[in-house]
Amino acid sequence: MQFTDLKAQYAALKPRIDARIQQVLDHGQYILGPEVKELEEALTRFTGSRHCITVASGTEALLIALMALDLKAGEEVITTPFTFAATAEMIVLAGGRPVFVDIEPDTCNIDASRIEAQVTPRTRAIMPVSLYGQVADMDEINAVAARHGLAVIEDAAQSFGAVYKGQRSCVLSTFGATSFFPSKPLGCYGDGGALFTDDDKLAQAAREIRVHGQSGRYVHTRLGVGGRLDTLQAAVLLAKLERFEWELERRAAIGARYERLLAGLAGVQRIAVRGDRNSVYAQYTVKVDDRAAVQAALQAAGVPSAVHYPKPLHRQPAYAQYAGSDPCTVSDREAARVLSLPMSADLSEADQDRVVQALAAAVRTVAAAAVGAATRAPSTAVTH
Ligand SMILES: *Cc1c(COP(=O)(O)O)cnc(C)c1O
């Protein structure tokens, strides 16, 4: 069983992907070739965004968004510590300071009600993360941003295709930034990403920054990066887009089935998905106590699992200096308990049943061991 089954996906799409790649090899326009433009148009239609700018990765999308907003040295960007490092990393790399705000315990997304308390005269933007495939509370976040004149960048690396109050993730704020890393909901065969915005000026800035700040050939009007999506990756994405709606339906069905099968299983808590939005389940994540033991038992049963993420960023050596006045205790607590289970559009019901059975057995064993340890505790204490 695979944690993310990319081989089954390729097998299903092989003729289309191979043909698309062959077309690129035939025309030879490897950088900003016709597939890049075709993909940007397709993604614009899919999301409903006015502009799509494809870029080299999700990380690069975040950086380019911050550069397009002209973030100044020392300006603050409010974000969550419960995310992949790239979120805070790009804030620092762009010259800013991440300000960490704690998460909601049930969704693990940023707690929008705690954001306003962290706004200062130096605050420039809010960067929520739509974690595990569920959009954060964008209406509440946008309202805080509007009151204080801030930009909002949705880190939508895990939520491409998700729906929030009838609109797609990526079109809900100043910028939406997504990733096409192979294991993300829409993945290519290498690194890739995209930026979305409805703002013409910001779109133009992002396009220029993507190619070394050029407004014309060798006319460098601003500081930029080498941040293009290559044509071969665009070709792969175009082929994969053809069955993406089907994949989203499969992810929703598999997620709903996990919800049913795990409901009432003592020792396993599920991530809440709010009624006005869905999750594309970039990860299907649960929470357990004594995670290391549960994970070891799953591994022994041949079930792969992963942890997203074991340490919140305010506990990471590179970002501890940005720990602020929000103690982020919920992030600390949940980081010790989250466990992601196998999830992909091609996960079979038989494999999913095996995952659930192995997890049920693992939590039973761990609970029994905890009871055993408690009853033995007095005698072991003596030997210390
Ligand atoms: C994957 C991810 C990124 C980075 O995307 P890459 O394409 O790998 O650079 C950023 N933020 C979050 C939340 C992610 O999950």
The ligand as an SDF file (V2000), in Angstrom:
LIG
                    3D

 15 15  0  0  0  0  0  0  0  0999 V2000
    3.8380   21.8950    0.1840 C   0  0  0  0  0  0  0  0  0  0  0  0
    3.6390   23.1460    0.9110 C   0  0  0  0  0  0  0  0  0  0  0  0
    4.3420   24.3190    0.5900 C   0  0  0  0  0  0  0  0  0  0  0  0
    5.4700   24.3520   -0.3950 C   0  0  0  0  0  0  0  0  0  0  0  0
    5.1620   23.8770   -1.6630 O   0  0  0  0  0  0  0  0  0  0  0  0
    6.3630   23.3730   -2.6060 P   0  0  0  0  0  0  0  0  0  0  0  0
    5.7290   23.2370   -3.9310 O   0  0  0  0  0  0  0  0  0  0  0  0
    6.8300   22.0820   -2.0400 O   0  0  0  0  0  0  0  0  0  0  0  0
    7.4300   24.3960   -2.5890 O   0  0  0  0  0  0  0  0  0  0  0  0
    4.0280   25.4810    1.2610 C   0  0  0  0  0  0  0  0  0  0  0  0
    3.0920   25.5040    2.2210 N   0  0  0  0  0  0  0  0  0  0  0  0
    2.4060   24.3970    2.5730 C   0  0  0  0  0  0  0  0  0  0  0  0
    1.3520   24.4940    3.6260 C   0  0  0  0  0  0  0  0  0  0  0  0
    2.6660   23.1830    1.9440 C   0  0  0  0  0  0  0  0  0  0  0  0
    1.9960   22.0800    2.3050 O   0  0  0  0  0  0  0  0  0  0  0  0
  1  2  1  0
  2  3  1  0
  2 14  2  0
  3  4  1  0
  3 10  2  0
  4  5  1  0
  5  6  1  0
  6  7  2  0
  6  8  1  0
  6  9  1  0
 10 11  1  0
 11 12  2  0
 12 13  1  0
 12 14  1  0
 14 15  1  0
M  END
$$$$
